Amino acid sequence: MFNLAHPKLVTLVESEGYAEVADFLEDHAMGSVVPAICMAPDCDHTADLEPDQRAGFCEACGRASMKSGLVIAGMI
Ligand SMILES: [Zn+2]
């Protein structure tokens, strides 16, 4: 099930310079690395990680809470 309105996904999309979540997904759907964001409530750190990353290490807050934009959107 897609979740294109997730607040973290919207934050990630905007930080990557996209106005629309759909455009972001279209550009990164086939990527070998894709933008990811920290899911911690008090942290919006972003980095380029594997498309299926669900628990990547966040360099900003030290938690294993980095998720790729494709995972947040429900595409993977
Ligand atoms: Zn973090």
N, CA, C, O and the ligand as a Tripos MOL2 file, in Angstrom:
@<TRIPOS>MOLECULE
protein
  305   303    77     0     0
PROTEIN
NO_CHARGES

@<TRIPOS>ATOM
      1 N           0.8440   -1.1950    0.0000 N.3       1 MET1
      2 CA          0.0000    0.0000    0.0000 C.3       1 MET1
      3 C           0.8750    1.2390    0.0000 C.2       1 MET1
      4 O           1.7760    1.3560    0.8300 O.2       1 MET1
      5 N           0.6310    2.1490   -0.8980 N.am      2 PHE2
      6 CA          1.4290    3.3660   -0.9830 C.3       2 PHE2
      7 C           1.0260    4.3510    0.1110 C.2       2 PHE2
      8 O          -0.1350    4.4290    0.5130 O.2       2 PHE2
      9 N           2.0170    5.0930    0.5740 N.am      3 ASN3
     10 CA          1.7450    6.1260    1.5690 C.3       3 ASN3
     11 C           2.5010    7.3830    1.1730 C.2       3 ASN3
     12 O           3.5600    7.6820    1.7260 O.2       3 ASN3
     13 N           1.9610    8.1060    0.2260 N.am      4 LEU4
     14 CA          2.6710    9.2600   -0.3400 C.3       4 LEU4
     15 C           2.5160   10.5150    0.5070 C.2       4 LEU4
     16 O           3.1100   11.5450    0.1880 O.2       4 LEU4
     17 N           1.7260   10.4520    1.5850 N.am      5 ALA5
     18 CA          1.5070   11.6360    2.4110 C.3       5 ALA5
     19 C           2.2490   11.5510    3.7410 C.2       5 ALA5
     20 O           2.0550   12.3990    4.6120 O.2       5 ALA5
     21 N           3.1020   10.5270    3.9070 N.am      6 HIS6
     22 CA          3.8460   10.4010    5.1640 C.3       6 HIS6
     23 C           4.6730   11.6700    5.3930 C.2       6 HIS6
     24 O           5.3870   12.1100    4.4920 O.2       6 HIS6
     25 N           4.5830   12.2670    6.6000 N.am      7 PRO7
     26 CA          5.2870   13.5380    6.8600 C.3       7 PRO7
     27 C           6.7910   13.4480    6.6020 C.2       7 PRO7
     28 O           7.3930   14.4010    6.1070 O.2       7 PRO7
     29 N           7.3940   12.3180    6.9320 N.am      8 LYS8
     30 CA          8.8430   12.1770    6.7080 C.3       8 LYS8
     31 C           9.1570   12.1060    5.2200 C.2       8 LYS8
     32 O          10.1900   12.6040    4.7710 O.2       8 LYS8
     33 N           8.2720   11.4900    4.4650 N.am      9 LEU9
     34 CA          8.4690   11.4040    3.0230 C.3       9 LEU9
     35 C           8.3580   12.8000    2.4020 C.2       9 LEU9
     36 O           9.1510   13.1680    1.5360 O.2       9 LEU9
     37 N           7.3770   13.5620    2.8500 N.am     10 VAL10
     38 CA          7.1960   14.9210    2.3350 C.3      10 VAL10
     39 C           8.4210   15.7730    2.6710 C.2      10 VAL10
     40 O           8.8900   16.5410    1.8310 O.2      10 VAL10
     41 N           8.9380   15.6420    3.8920 N.am     11 THR11
     42 CA         10.1390   16.3770    4.2910 C.3      11 THR11
     43 C          11.3280   15.9970    3.4150 C.2      11 THR11
     44 O          12.0860   16.8610    2.9750 O.2      11 THR11
     45 N          11.4840   14.7030    3.1670 N.am     12 LEU12
     46 CA         12.5910   14.2170    2.3460 C.3      12 LEU12
     47 C          12.4740   14.7430    0.9110 C.2      12 LEU12
     48 O          13.4550   15.2060    0.3280 O.2      12 LEU12
     49 N          11.2850   14.6660    0.3620 N.am     13 VAL13
     50 CA         11.0460   15.1110   -1.0110 C.3      13 VAL13
     51 C          11.3590   16.6000   -1.1460 C.2      13 VAL13
     52 O          11.9880   17.0240   -2.1150 O.2      13 VAL13
     53 N          10.9190   17.3790   -0.1770 N.am     14 GLU14
     54 CA         11.1650   18.8270   -0.2270 C.3      14 GLU14
     55 C          12.6470   19.1300   -0.0760 C.2      14 GLU14
     56 O          13.1600   20.0370   -0.7310 O.2      14 GLU14
     57 N          13.3440   18.3840    0.7800 N.am     15 SER15
     58 CA         14.7700   18.6410    0.9890 C.3      15 SER15
     59 C          15.5750   18.2610   -0.2510 C.2      15 SER15
     60 O          16.6900   18.7480   -0.4400 O.2      15 SER15
     61 N          15.0200   17.3980   -1.0900 N.am     16 GLU16
     62 CA         15.6850   17.0200   -2.3420 C.3      16 GLU16
     63 C          15.3190   17.9610   -3.4800 C.2      16 GLU16
     64 O          15.8060   17.8060   -4.6000 O.2      16 GLU16
     65 N          14.4630   18.9380   -3.1940 N.am     17 GLY17
     66 CA         14.1340   19.9590   -4.1890 C.3      17 GLY17
     67 C          12.9530   19.6160   -5.0860 C.2      17 GLY17
     68 O          12.7640   20.2450   -6.1280 O.2      17 GLY17
     69 N          12.1610   18.6330   -4.6950 N.am     18 TYR18
     70 CA         10.9810   18.2710   -5.4860 C.3      18 TYR18
     71 C           9.7330   18.9190   -4.8910 C.2      18 TYR18
     72 O           9.6170   19.0710   -3.6750 O.2      18 TYR18
     73 N           8.8050   19.2950   -5.7630 N.am     19 ALA19
     74 CA          7.5290   19.8190   -5.3030 C.3      19 ALA19
     75 C           6.5140   18.6880   -5.1190 C.2      19 ALA19
     76 O           5.6000   18.7900   -4.3010 O.2      19 ALA19
     77 N           6.6850   17.6040   -5.8950 N.am     20 GLU20
     78 CA          5.7130   16.5130   -5.8640 C.3      20 GLU20
     79 C           6.3880   15.2040   -5.4690 C.2      20 GLU20
     80 O           7.4650   14.8780   -5.9670 O.2      20 GLU20
     81 N           5.7450   14.4540   -4.5690 N.am     21 VAL21
     82 CA          6.2660   13.1470   -4.1670 C.3      21 VAL21
     83 C           6.3650   12.2210   -5.3820 C.2      21 VAL21
     84 O           7.3200   11.4530   -5.5020 O.2      21 VAL21
     85 N           5.4000   12.2920   -6.2630 N.am     22 ALA22
     86 CA          5.3800   11.4090   -7.4440 C.3      22 ALA22
     87 C           6.6190   11.6290   -8.3110 C.2      22 ALA22
     88 O           7.1850   10.6670   -8.8300 O.2      22 ALA22
     89 N           7.0470   12.8810   -8.4740 N.am     23 ASP23
     90 CA          8.2400   13.1730   -9.2860 C.3      23 ASP23
     91 C           9.4790   12.5830   -8.6410 C.2      23 ASP23
     92 O          10.3370   12.0220   -9.3230 O.2      23 ASP23
     93 N           9.5720   12.7110   -7.3340 N.am     24 PHE24
     94 CA         10.6930   12.1380   -6.5850 C.3      24 PHE24
     95 C          10.7630   10.6270   -6.7900 C.2      24 PHE24
     96 O          11.8310   10.0780   -7.0600 O.2      24 PHE24
     97 N           9.6210    9.9620   -6.6590 N.am     25 LEU25
     98 CA          9.5880    8.5000   -6.7900 C.3      25 LEU25
     99 C           9.9390    8.0670   -8.2080 C.2      25 LEU25
    100 O          10.6350    7.0730   -8.4140 O.2      25 LEU25
    101 N           9.4530    8.8220   -9.1710 N.am     26 GLU26
    102 CA          9.7300    8.4950  -10.5690 C.3      26 GLU26
    103 C          11.2370    8.5680  -10.8450 C.2      26 GLU26
    104 O          11.7970    7.7010  -11.5170 O.2      26 GLU26
    105 N          11.8770    9.6040  -10.3230 N.am     27 ASP27
    106 CA         13.3140    9.7890  -10.5730 C.3      27 ASP27
    107 C          14.1660    8.7360   -9.8690 C.2      27 ASP27
    108 O          15.2370    8.3800  -10.3610 O.2      27 ASP27
    109 N          13.6990    8.2290   -8.7110 N.am     28 HIS28
    110 CA         14.5470    7.3580   -7.8920 C.3      28 HIS28
    111 C          14.1100    5.8990   -7.8780 C.2      28 HIS28
    112 O          14.7600    5.0650   -7.2480 O.2      28 HIS28
    113 N          13.0200    5.5830   -8.5610 N.am     29 ALA29
    114 CA         12.4650    4.2250   -8.4890 C.3      29 ALA29
    115 C          13.4720    3.1680   -8.9250 C.2      29 ALA29
    116 O          13.4680    2.0560   -8.3950 O.2      29 ALA29
    117 N          14.3390    3.5010   -9.8890 N.am     30 MET30
    118 CA         15.2790    2.5200  -10.4110 C.3      30 MET30
    119 C          16.7060    2.7540   -9.9180 C.2      30 MET30
    120 O          17.6350    2.1280  -10.4270 O.2      30 MET30
    121 N          16.9010    3.6380   -8.9430 N.am     31 GLY31
    122 CA         18.2410    3.9960   -8.5050 C.3      31 GLY31
    123 C          18.9150    2.9090   -7.6810 C.2      31 GLY31
    124 O          18.2460    2.1080   -7.0280 O.2      31 GLY31
    125 N          20.2550    2.8860   -7.7180 N.am     32 SER32
    126 CA         20.9980    1.9340   -6.8750 C.3      32 SER32
    127 C          21.2430    2.5420   -5.4950 C.2      32 SER32
    128 O          21.4160    1.8120   -4.5190 O.2      32 SER32
    129 N          21.2590    3.8570   -5.4080 N.am     33 VAL33
    130 CA         21.1820    4.5370   -4.1190 C.3      33 VAL33
    131 C          20.0880    5.5910   -4.2370 C.2      33 VAL33
    132 O          19.9400    6.2360   -5.2750 O.2      33 VAL33
    133 N          19.3310    5.7550   -3.1670 N.am     34 VAL34
    134 CA         18.2160    6.6990   -3.1930 C.3      34 VAL34
    135 C          18.2430    7.5300   -1.9110 C.2      34 VAL34
    136 O          18.8250    7.1080   -0.9110 O.2      34 VAL34
    137 N          17.6170    8.7080   -1.9340 N.am     35 PRO35
    138 CA         17.5660    9.5220   -0.7160 C.3      35 PRO35
    139 C          16.8120    8.8110    0.4060 C.2      35 PRO35
    140 O          15.7590    8.2110    0.1900 O.2      35 PRO35
    141 N          17.3840    8.8960    1.6170 N.am     36 ALA36
    142 CA         16.7800    8.3130    2.8080 C.3      36 ALA36
    143 C          16.6960    9.3950    3.8780 C.2      36 ALA36
    144 O          17.4180   10.3910    3.8300 O.2      36 ALA36
    145 N          15.8040    9.1850    4.8440 N.am     37 ILE37
    146 CA         15.6610   10.1700    5.9300 C.3      37 ILE37
    147 C          15.5560    9.4470    7.2600 C.2      37 ILE37
    148 O          15.0430    8.3300    7.3330 O.2      37 ILE37
    149 N          16.0470   10.0920    8.3120 N.am     38 CYS38
    150 CA         15.9480    9.5550    9.6650 C.3      38 CYS38
    151 C          14.4990    9.6420   10.1380 C.2      38 CYS38
    152 O          13.8720   10.6950   10.0320 O.2      38 CYS38
    153 N          13.9600    8.5220   10.6670 N.am     39 MET39
    154 CA         12.5630    8.4810   11.0840 C.3      39 MET39
    155 C          12.3630    8.9540   12.5200 C.2      39 MET39
    156 O          11.2240    9.0270   12.9790 O.2      39 MET39
    157 N          13.4370    9.2790   13.2450 N.am     40 ALA40
    158 CA         13.2910    9.7700   14.6140 C.3      40 ALA40
    159 C          12.5230   11.0940   14.5930 C.2      40 ALA40
    160 O          12.7500   11.9330   13.7210 O.2      40 ALA40
    161 N          11.6130   11.2780   15.5550 N.am     41 PRO41
    162 CA         10.7490   12.4630   15.5400 C.3      41 PRO41
    163 C          11.5270   13.7780   15.6150 C.2      41 PRO41
    164 O          11.0840   14.7910   15.0740 O.2      41 PRO41
    165 N          12.6610   13.7680   16.2680 N.am     42 ASP42
    166 CA         13.4070   15.0160   16.4830 C.3      42 ASP42
    167 C          14.5890   15.1500   15.5310 C.2      42 ASP42
    168 O          15.4890   15.9510   15.7820 O.2      42 ASP42
    169 N          14.6050   14.3860   14.4500 N.am     43 CYS43
    170 CA         15.7520   14.3660   13.5450 C.3      43 CYS43
    171 C          15.2660   14.2390   12.1140 C.2      43 CYS43
    172 O          14.4400   13.3780   11.8110 O.2      43 CYS43
    173 N          15.7730   15.0940   11.2280 N.am     44 ASP44
    174 CA         15.3930   15.0070    9.8140 C.3      44 ASP44
    175 C          16.6320   14.8330    8.9390 C.2      44 ASP44
    176 O          16.6810   15.3340    7.8160 O.2      44 ASP44
    177 N          17.6320   14.1200    9.4600 N.am     45 HIS45
    178 CA         18.8630   13.9130    8.7000 C.3      45 HIS45
    179 C          18.5680   13.1030    7.4370 C.2      45 HIS45
    180 O          17.7990   12.1420    7.4720 O.2      45 HIS45
    181 N          19.1850   13.4990    6.3210 N.am     46 THR46
    182 CA         19.0100   12.7560    5.0710 C.3      46 THR46
    183 C          20.3620   12.2870    4.5530 C.2      46 THR46
    184 O          21.3960   12.8920    4.8360 O.2      46 THR46
    185 N          20.3380   11.1970    3.7900 N.am     47 ALA47
    186 CA         21.5480   10.6420    3.1770 C.3      47 ALA47
    187 C          21.1180    9.7390    2.0340 C.2      47 ALA47
    188 O          19.9600    9.3250    1.9690 O.2      47 ALA47
    189 N          22.0440    9.4300    1.1310 N.am     48 ASP48
    190 CA         21.7530    8.5020    0.0420 C.3      48 ASP48
    191 C          22.1190    7.0860    0.4720 C.2      48 ASP48
    192 O          23.2760    6.8100    0.7890 O.2      48 ASP48
    193 N          21.1330    6.1860    0.4840 N.am     49 LEU49
    194 CA         21.3360    4.8150    0.9530 C.3      49 LEU49
    195 C          20.7170    3.8300   -0.0350 C.2      49 LEU49
    196 O          20.1380    4.2270   -1.0470 O.2      49 LEU49
    197 N          20.8480    2.5290    0.2770 N.am     50 GLU50
    198 CA         20.2800    1.4970   -0.5780 C.3      50 GLU50
    199 C          18.7540    1.6810   -0.6470 C.2      50 GLU50
    200 O          18.1280    2.1230    0.3170 O.2      50 GLU50
    201 N          18.1670    1.3330   -1.8060 N.am     51 PRO51
    202 CA         16.7110    1.5310   -1.9830 C.3      51 PRO51
    203 C          15.8640    0.7900   -0.9540 C.2      51 PRO51
    204 O          14.7820    1.2570   -0.5980 O.2      51 PRO51
    205 N          16.3510   -0.3860   -0.4600 N.am     52 ASP52
    206 CA         15.5360   -1.1670    0.4900 C.3      52 ASP52
    207 C          15.9620   -0.9540    1.9400 C.2      52 ASP52
    208 O          15.6120   -1.7480    2.8130 O.2      52 ASP52
    209 N          16.7080    0.1000    2.1980 N.am     53 GLN53
    210 CA         17.1790    0.3610    3.5650 C.3      53 GLN53
    211 C          16.0080    0.7190    4.4970 C.2      53 GLN53
    212 O          15.1980    1.5940    4.1920 O.2      53 GLN53
    213 N          15.9410    0.0070    5.6560 N.am     54 ARG54
    214 CA         14.8680    0.2550    6.6400 C.3      54 ARG54
    215 C          15.4000    0.6430    8.0040 C.2      54 ARG54
    216 O          14.6590    1.1760    8.8310 O.2      54 ARG54
    217 N          16.6730    0.3830    8.2500 N.am     55 ALA55
    218 CA         17.2230    0.6410    9.5870 C.3      55 ALA55
    219 C          18.6790    1.0820    9.4700 C.2      55 ALA55
    220 O          19.5590    0.5510   10.1460 O.2      55 ALA55
    221 N          18.9150    2.0520    8.6090 N.am     56 GLY56
    222 CA         20.2660    2.5510    8.4060 C.3      56 GLY56
    223 C          20.7200    3.4320    9.5590 C.2      56 GLY56
    224 O          19.9090    4.0460   10.2520 O.2      56 GLY56
    225 N          22.0440    3.4820    9.7510 N.am     57 PHE57
    226 CA         22.6060    4.2750   10.8350 C.3      57 PHE57
    227 C          22.5210    5.7700   10.5040 C.2      57 PHE57
    228 O          22.9430    6.2050    9.4320 O.2      57 PHE57
    229 N          21.9750    6.5350   11.4300 N.am     58 CYS58
    230 CA         21.8670    7.9850   11.2540 C.3      58 CYS58
    231 C          23.1130    8.6520   11.8240 C.2      58 CYS58
    232 O          23.4270    8.4940   13.0040 O.2      58 CYS58
    233 N          23.8220    9.4000   10.9750 N.am     59 GLU59
    234 CA         25.0460   10.0580   11.4190 C.3      59 GLU59
    235 C          24.7530   11.2750   12.2830 C.2      59 GLU59
    236 O          25.6470   11.7840   12.9600 O.2      59 GLU59
    237 N          23.5170   11.7440   12.2670 N.am     60 ALA60
    238 CA         23.1650   12.9250   13.0560 C.3      60 ALA60
    239 C          22.7710   12.5660   14.4910 C.2      60 ALA60
    240 O          23.2060   13.2320   15.4300 O.2      60 ALA60
    241 N          21.9510   11.5200   14.6750 N.am     61 CYS61
    242 CA         21.4600   11.2190   16.0220 C.3      61 CYS61
    243 C          21.9360    9.8540   16.5260 C.2      61 CYS61
    244 O          21.6740    9.5060   17.6780 O.2      61 CYS61
    245 N          22.6290    9.0750   15.6900 N.am     62 GLY62
    246 CA         23.2360    7.8290   16.1540 C.3      62 GLY62
    247 C          22.2900    6.6580   16.2650 C.2      62 GLY62
    248 O          22.6840    5.6040   16.7640 O.2      62 GLY62
    249 N          21.0520    6.8030   15.8180 N.am     63 ARG63
    250 CA         20.1000    5.6970   15.8790 C.3      63 ARG63
    251 C          20.0500    4.9690   14.5340 C.2      63 ARG63
    252 O          20.4100    5.5280   13.4980 O.2      63 ARG63
    253 N          19.6030    3.7240   14.5690 N.am     64 ALA64
    254 CA         19.4510    2.9490   13.3400 C.3      64 ALA64
    255 C          18.0640    3.2110   12.7900 C.2      64 ALA64
    256 O          17.2100    2.3240   12.7770 O.2      64 ALA64
    257 N          17.8460    4.4300   12.3390 N.am     65 SER65
    258 CA         16.4830    4.8470   11.9910 C.3      65 SER65
    259 C          16.3970    5.4890   10.6140 C.2      65 SER65
    260 O          15.4260    6.1860   10.3190 O.2      65 SER65
    261 N          17.3970    5.2650    9.7650 N.am     66 MET66
    262 CA         17.3360    5.8150    8.4050 C.3      66 MET66
    263 C          16.5160    4.8790    7.5120 C.2      66 MET66
    264 O          16.7740    3.6760    7.4500 O.2      66 MET66
    265 N          15.5320    5.4460    6.8290 N.am     67 LYS67
    266 CA         14.7020    4.6780    5.8990 C.3      67 LYS67
    267 C          14.7360    5.3280    4.5250 C.2      67 LYS67
    268 O          14.6810    6.5520    4.4100 O.2      67 LYS67
    269 N          14.8260    4.5130    3.4910 N.am     68 SER68
    270 CA         14.8330    5.0800    2.1490 C.3      68 SER68
    271 C          13.4460    5.6210    1.8020 C.2      68 SER68
    272 O          12.4280    5.1600    2.3190 O.2      68 SER68
    273 N          13.4390    6.5990    0.9210 N.am     69 GLY69
    274 CA         12.1760    7.1990    0.4990 C.3      69 GLY69
    275 C          11.2490    6.1920   -0.1510 C.2      69 GLY69
    276 O          10.0280    6.3000   -0.0380 O.2      69 GLY69
    277 N          11.8280    5.2060   -0.8340 N.am     70 LEU70
    278 CA         11.0000    4.1930   -1.4950 C.3      70 LEU70
    279 C          10.3150    3.2970   -0.4750 C.2      70 LEU70
    280 O           9.1730    2.8840   -0.6760 O.2      70 LEU70
    281 N          11.0150    2.9900    0.6360 N.am     71 VAL71
    282 CA         10.4190    2.1720    1.6940 C.3      71 VAL71
    283 C           9.2980    2.9470    2.3830 C.2      71 VAL71
    284 O           8.2200    2.4040    2.6270 O.2      71 VAL71
    285 N           9.5560    4.2170    2.6970 N.am     72 ILE72
    286 CA          8.5180    5.0240    3.3640 C.3      72 ILE72
    287 C           7.2770    5.1170    2.4860 C.2      72 ILE72
    288 O           6.1520    5.0750    2.9820 O.2      72 ILE72
    289 N           7.4870    5.2430    1.1910 N.am     73 ALA73
    290 CA          6.3540    5.3890    0.2660 C.3      73 ALA73
    291 C           5.5890    4.0800    0.0820 C.2      73 ALA73
    292 O           4.4700    4.0770   -0.4290 O.2      73 ALA73
    293 N           6.2090    2.9480    0.5080 N.am     74 GLY74
    294 CA          5.5460    1.6730    0.3530 C.3      74 GLY74
    295 C           5.7890    1.0320   -1.0050 C.2      74 GLY74
    296 O           5.0770    0.1070   -1.3950 O.2      74 GLY74
    297 N           6.7950    1.5240   -1.7270 N.am     75 MET75
    298 CA          7.1050    0.9610   -3.0470 C.3      75 MET75
    299 C           7.9370   -0.3120   -2.9360 C.2      75 MET75
    300 O           7.9980   -1.0990   -3.8810 O.2      75 MET75
    301 N           8.5740   -0.5160   -1.7930 N.am     76 ILE76
    302 CA          9.4190   -1.7000   -1.5780 C.3      76 ILE76
    303 C           8.9060   -2.4300   -0.3370 C.2      76 ILE76
    304 O           9.4590   -3.4610    0.0460 O.2      76 ILE76
    305 ZN         18.6700   10.8260   13.0750 Zn       77 ZN77
@<TRIPOS>BOND
     1     1     2 1
     2     2     3 1
     3     3     4 2
     4     3     5 am
     5     5     6 1
     6     6     7 1
     7     7     8 2
     8     7     9 am
     9     9    10 1
    10    10    11 1
    11    11    12 2
    12    11    13 am
    13    13    14 1
    14    14    15 1
    15    15    16 2
    16    15    17 am
    17    17    18 1
    18    18    19 1
    19    19    20 2
    20    19    21 am
    21    21    22 1
    22    22    23 1
    23    23    24 2
    24    23    25 am
    25    25    26 1
    26    26    27 1
    27    27    28 2
    28    27    29 am
    29    29    30 1
    30    30    31 1
    31    31    32 2
    32    31    33 am
    33    33    34 1
    34    34    35 1
    35    35    36 2
    36    35    37 am
    37    37    38 1
    38    38    39 1
    39    39    40 2
    40    39    41 am
    41    41    42 1
    42    42    43 1
    43    43    44 2
    44    43    45 am
    45    45    46 1
    46    46    47 1
    47    47    48 2
    48    47    49 am
    49    49    50 1
    50    50    51 1
    51    51    52 2
    52    51    53 am
    53    53    54 1
    54    54    55 1
    55    55    56 2
    56    55    57 am
    57    57    58 1
    58    58    59 1
    59    59    60 2
    60    59    61 am
    61    61    62 1
    62    62    63 1
    63    63    64 2
    64    63    65 am
    65    65    66 1
    66    66    67 1
    67    67    68 2
    68    67    69 am
    69    69    70 1
    70    70    71 1
    71    71    72 2
    72    71    73 am
    73    73    74 1
    74    74    75 1
    75    75    76 2
    76    75    77 am
    77    77    78 1
    78    78    79 1
    79    79    80 2
    80    79    81 am
    81    81    82 1
    82    82    83 1
    83    83    84 2
    84    83    85 am
    85    85    86 1
    86    86    87 1
    87    87    88 2
    88    87    89 am
    89    89    90 1
    90    90    91 1
    91    91    92 2
    92    91    93 am
    93    93    94 1
    94    94    95 1
    95    95    96 2
    96    95    97 am
    97    97    98 1
    98    98    99 1
    99    99   100 2
   100    99   101 am
   101   101   102 1
   102   102   103 1
   103   103   104 2
   104   103   105 am
   105   105   106 1
   106   106   107 1
   107   107   108 2
   108   107   109 am
   109   109   110 1
   110   110   111 1
   111   111   112 2
   112   111   113 am
   113   113   114 1
   114   114   115 1
   115   115   116 2
   116   115   117 am
   117   117   118 1
   118   118   119 1
   119   119   120 2
   120   119   121 am
   121   121   122 1
   122   122   123 1
   123   123   124 2
   124   123   125 am
   125   125   126 1
   126   126   127 1
   127   127   128 2
   128   127   129 am
   129   129   130 1
   130   130   131 1
   131   131   132 2
   132   131   133 am
   133   133   134 1
   134   134   135 1
   135   135   136 2
   136   135   137 am
   137   137   138 1
   138   138   139 1
   139   139   140 2
   140   139   141 am
   141   141   142 1
   142   142   143 1
   143   143   144 2
   144   143   145 am
   145   145   146 1
   146   146   147 1
   147   147   148 2
   148   147   149 am
   149   149   150 1
   150   150   151 1
   151   151   152 2
   152   151   153 am
   153   153   154 1
   154   154   155 1
   155   155   156 2
   156   155   157 am
   157   157   158 1
   158   158   159 1
   159   159   160 2
   160   159   161 am
   161   161   162 1
   162   162   163 1
   163   163   164 2
   164   163   165 am
   165   165   166 1
   166   166   167 1
   167   167   168 2
   168   167   169 am
   169   169   170 1
   170   170   171 1
   171   171   172 2
   172   171   173 am
   173   173   174 1
   174   174   175 1
   175   175   176 2
   176   175   177 am
   177   177   178 1
   178   178   179 1
   179   179   180 2
   180   179   181 am
   181   181   182 1
   182   182   183 1
   183   183   184 2
   184   183   185 am
   185   185   186 1
   186   186   187 1
   187   187   188 2
   188   187   189 am
   189   189   190 1
   190   190   191 1
   191   191   192 2
   192   191   193 am
   193   193   194 1
   194   194   195 1
   195   195   196 2
   196   195   197 am
   197   197   198 1
   198   198   199 1
   199   199   200 2
   200   199   201 am
   201   201   202 1
   202   202   203 1
   203   203   204 2
   204   203   205 am
   205   205   206 1
   206   206   207 1
   207   207   208 2
   208   207   209 am
   209   209   210 1
   210   210   211 1
   211   211   212 2
   212   211   213 am
   213   213   214 1
   214   214   215 1
   215   215   216 2
   216   215   217 am
   217   217   218 1
   218   218   219 1
   219   219   220 2
   220   219   221 am
   221   221   222 1
   222   222   223 1
   223   223   224 2
   224   223   225 am
   225   225   226 1
   226   226   227 1
   227   227   228 2
   228   227   229 am
   229   229   230 1
   230   230   231 1
   231   231   232 2
   232   231   233 am
   233   233   234 1
   234   234   235 1
   235   235   236 2
   236   235   237 am
   237   237   238 1
   238   238   239 1
   239   239   240 2
   240   239   241 am
   241   241   242 1
   242   242   243 1
   243   243   244 2
   244   243   245 am
   245   245   246 1
   246   246   247 1
   247   247   248 2
   248   247   249 am
   249   249   250 1
   250   250   251 1
   251   251   252 2
   252   251   253 am
   253   253   254 1
   254   254   255 1
   255   255   256 2
   256   255   257 am
   257   257   258 1
   258   258   259 1
   259   259   260 2
   260   259   261 am
   261   261   262 1
   262   262   263 1
   263   263   264 2
   264   263   265 am
   265   265   266 1
   266   266   267 1
   267   267   268 2
   268   267   269 am
   269   269   270 1
   270   270   271 1
   271   271   272 2
   272   271   273 am
   273   273   274 1
   274   274   275 1
   275   275   276 2
   276   275   277 am
   277   277   278 1
   278   278   279 1
   279   279   280 2
   280   279   281 am
   281   281   282 1
   282   282   283 1
   283   283   284 2
   284   283   285 am
   285   285   286 1
   286   286   287 1
   287   287   288 2
   288   287   289 am
   289   289   290 1
   290   290   291 1
   291   291   292 2
   292   291   293 am
   293   293   294 1
   294   294   295 1
   295   295   296 2
   296   295   297 am
   297   297   298 1
   298   298   299 1
   299   299   300 2
   300   299   301 am
   301   301   302 1
   302   302   303 1
   303   303   304 2
@<TRIPOS>SUBSTRUCTURE
     1 MET1         2 RESIDUE 1 A MET
     2 PHE2         6 RESIDUE 1 A PHE
     3 ASN3        10 RESIDUE 1 A ASN
     4 LEU4        14 RESIDUE 1 A LEU
     5 ALA5        18 RESIDUE 1 A ALA
     6 HIS6        22 RESIDUE 1 A HIS
     7 PRO7        26 RESIDUE 1 A PRO
     8 LYS8        30 RESIDUE 1 A LYS
     9 LEU9        34 RESIDUE 1 A LEU
    10 VAL10       38 RESIDUE 1 A VAL
    11 THR11       42 RESIDUE 1 A THR
    12 LEU12       46 RESIDUE 1 A LEU
    13 VAL13       50 RESIDUE 1 A VAL
    14 GLU14       54 RESIDUE 1 A GLU
    15 SER15       58 RESIDUE 1 A SER
    16 GLU16       62 RESIDUE 1 A GLU
    17 GLY17       66 RESIDUE 1 A GLY
    18 TYR18       70 RESIDUE 1 A TYR
    19 ALA19       74 RESIDUE 1 A ALA
    20 GLU20       78 RESIDUE 1 A GLU
    21 VAL21       82 RESIDUE 1 A VAL
    22 ALA22       86 RESIDUE 1 A ALA
    23 ASP23       90 RESIDUE 1 A ASP
    24 PHE24       94 RESIDUE 1 A PHE
    25 LEU25       98 RESIDUE 1 A LEU
    26 GLU26      102 RESIDUE 1 A GLU
    27 ASP27      106 RESIDUE 1 A ASP
    28 HIS28      110 RESIDUE 1 A HIS
    29 ALA29      114 RESIDUE 1 A ALA
    30 MET30      118 RESIDUE 1 A MET
    31 GLY31      122 RESIDUE 1 A GLY
    32 SER32      126 RESIDUE 1 A SER
    33 VAL33      130 RESIDUE 1 A VAL
    34 VAL34      134 RESIDUE 1 A VAL
    35 PRO35      138 RESIDUE 1 A PRO
    36 ALA36      142 RESIDUE 1 A ALA
    37 ILE37      146 RESIDUE 1 A ILE
    38 CYS38      150 RESIDUE 1 A CYS
    39 MET39      154 RESIDUE 1 A MET
    40 ALA40      158 RESIDUE 1 A ALA
    41 PRO41      162 RESIDUE 1 A PRO
    42 ASP42      166 RESIDUE 1 A ASP
    43 CYS43      170 RESIDUE 1 A CYS
    44 ASP44      174 RESIDUE 1 A ASP
    45 HIS45      178 RESIDUE 1 A HIS
    46 THR46      182 RESIDUE 1 A THR
    47 ALA47      186 RESIDUE 1 A ALA
    48 ASP48      190 RESIDUE 1 A ASP
    49 LEU49      194 RESIDUE 1 A LEU
    50 GLU50      198 RESIDUE 1 A GLU
    51 PRO51      202 RESIDUE 1 A PRO
    52 ASP52      206 RESIDUE 1 A ASP
    53 GLN53      210 RESIDUE 1 A GLN
    54 ARG54      214 RESIDUE 1 A ARG
    55 ALA55      218 RESIDUE 1 A ALA
    56 GLY56      222 RESIDUE 1 A GLY
    57 PHE57      226 RESIDUE 1 A PHE
    58 CYS58      230 RESIDUE 1 A CYS
    59 GLU59      234 RESIDUE 1 A GLU
    60 ALA60      238 RESIDUE 1 A ALA
    61 CYS61      242 RESIDUE 1 A CYS
    62 GLY62      246 RESIDUE 1 A GLY
    63 ARG63      250 RESIDUE 1 A ARG
    64 ALA64      254 RESIDUE 1 A ALA
    65 SER65      258 RESIDUE 1 A SER
    66 MET66      262 RESIDUE 1 A MET
    67 LYS67      266 RESIDUE 1 A LYS
    68 SER68      270 RESIDUE 1 A SER
    69 GLY69      274 RESIDUE 1 A GLY
    70 LEU70      278 RESIDUE 1 A LEU
    71 VAL71      282 RESIDUE 1 A VAL
    72 ILE72      286 RESIDUE 1 A ILE
    73 ALA73      290 RESIDUE 1 A ALA
    74 GLY74      294 RESIDUE 1 A GLY
    75 MET75      298 RESIDUE 1 A MET
    76 ILE76      302 RESIDUE 1 A ILE
    77 ZN77       305 GROUP 0 **** ****
